[in-house]
Amino acid sequence: MTKEAFLTQLGYSVTDSLLTQLERVKNKTVSFDLISRHIISLNDNLKHYDSFVALSNSHDFLKIKNQSSGELLAQVNELINAWAKKYKIALEKVSGKETFYIRGYAKTE
């Protein structure tokens, strides 16, 4: 998938600055090309819960933002963790927030 297509699938306009940022994300995310289609699929599923995948403003990673509330909050976190386990993707939870950084493919021995 091209960088332009990836940005569009996440709902971004294609600009030079976003293409540059995505290139940094790709370089820092382990096996980005291997997991990129799974990231798009997760984003599509999260839209139903007012949540999404986005470029982080503070780190060169994609982030998963869980904006649901009430009992849906826990269900969406379960959905995110099940997705990560299924596709062997390493996540880093942001302390005090319902946000996860996508670190990349988590190789298992």
C-alpha positions as CSV (number, residue, x, y, z in Angstrom):
1,M,0.0,0.0,0.0
2,T,1.4,3.4,-0.9
3,K,1.9,6.1,1.8
4,E,-0.7,8.2,0.1
5,A,-3.3,5.4,0.2
6,F,-2.5,4.7,3.8
7,L,-3.0,8.3,4.9
8,T,-6.3,8.5,2.9
9,Q,-7.5,5.3,4.6
10,L,-6.9,6.9,8.0
11,G,-8.8,10.0,6.9
12,Y,-5.9,12.3,6.3
13,S,-5.3,14.7,3.4
14,V,-2.1,13.9,1.6
15,T,0.4,16.7,2.3
16,D,4.2,16.7,2.1
17,S,4.5,17.1,5.9
18,L,2.2,14.1,6.6
19,L,4.1,12.0,4.0
20,T,7.3,12.9,5.7
21,Q,5.9,12.1,9.2
22,L,4.5,8.8,7.9
23,E,7.9,7.9,6.5
24,R,9.4,8.4,10.0
25,V,6.7,6.3,11.5
26,K,7.3,3.5,8.9
27,N,11.1,3.6,9.7
28,K,10.5,3.4,13.5
29,T,7.7,0.8,13.4
30,V,8.9,-2.8,13.3
31,S,7.8,-4.5,10.0
32,F,5.4,-1.7,9.2
33,D,4.7,-3.0,5.7
34,L,3.7,-6.4,7.1
35,I,1.1,-4.9,9.5
36,S,-0.2,-1.9,7.7
37,R,-3.3,-3.5,6.3
38,H,-4.2,-4.8,9.8
39,I,-3.9,-1.2,11.1
40,I,-6.4,0.0,8.4
41,S,-8.7,-2.8,9.3
42,L,-8.6,-2.0,13.0
43,N,-9.2,1.7,12.2
44,D,-12.3,0.8,10.2
45,N,-13.6,-1.3,13.2
46,L,-12.9,1.4,15.8
47,K,-14.9,4.0,13.9
48,H,-18.1,2.3,15.2
49,Y,-16.9,3.1,18.8
50,D,-15.9,6.7,18.2
51,S,-12.2,5.6,18.3
52,F,-9.5,5.6,15.7
53,V,-5.9,5.1,14.6
54,A,-3.9,8.4,14.0
55,L,-0.4,9.8,13.6
56,S,1.0,10.8,17.0
57,N,1.8,14.4,17.4
58,S,4.6,13.7,20.0
59,H,6.2,10.5,18.8
60,D,7.0,8.9,15.5
61,F,4.4,6.1,16.0
62,L,0.8,5.5,15.1
63,K,-1.5,5.7,18.0
64,I,-4.8,4.0,18.8
65,K,-7.1,6.4,20.5
66,N,-10.0,4.9,22.5
67,Q,-12.6,7.6,22.9
68,S,-15.5,5.5,24.0
69,S,-17.0,5.8,27.4
70,G,-18.8,3.8,30.0
71,E,-18.9,0.0,29.6
72,L,-17.9,0.4,25.9
73,L,-14.5,1.7,27.1
74,A,-13.5,-1.7,28.4
75,Q,-14.9,-3.5,25.4
76,V,-13.0,-1.4,23.0
77,N,-9.8,-2.0,25.0
78,E,-10.5,-5.7,24.8
79,L,-11.0,-5.4,21.0
80,I,-7.7,-3.5,20.7
81,N,-5.8,-6.1,22.8
82,A,-7.3,-9.0,20.9
83,W,-6.4,-7.4,17.6
84,A,-2.8,-6.9,18.8
85,K,-2.6,-10.5,20.0
86,K,-4.1,-12.0,16.8
87,Y,-1.6,-10.1,14.6
88,K,1.3,-10.2,17.0
89,I,1.6,-6.5,17.3
90,A,3.4,-4.8,20.1
91,L,1.5,-2.0,21.8
92,E,2.6,0.5,24.4
93,K,-0.1,1.9,26.6
94,V,0.1,5.6,27.4
95,S,0.0,6.1,31.2
96,G,-3.3,7.7,32.3
97,K,-4.9,7.7,28.9
98,E,-6.9,5.3,26.7
99,T,-4.2,5.5,24.1
100,F,-1.8,2.9,22.7
101,Y,1.2,3.4,20.5
102,I,1.7,0.8,17.8
103,R,5.3,-0.3,18.2
104,G,5.3,-2.9,15.4
105,Y,5.3,-6.6,14.7
106,A,6.2,-8.5,17.9
107,K,8.3,-11.4,16.7
108,T,7.7,-14.6,18.7
109,E,10.2,-17.4,19.0
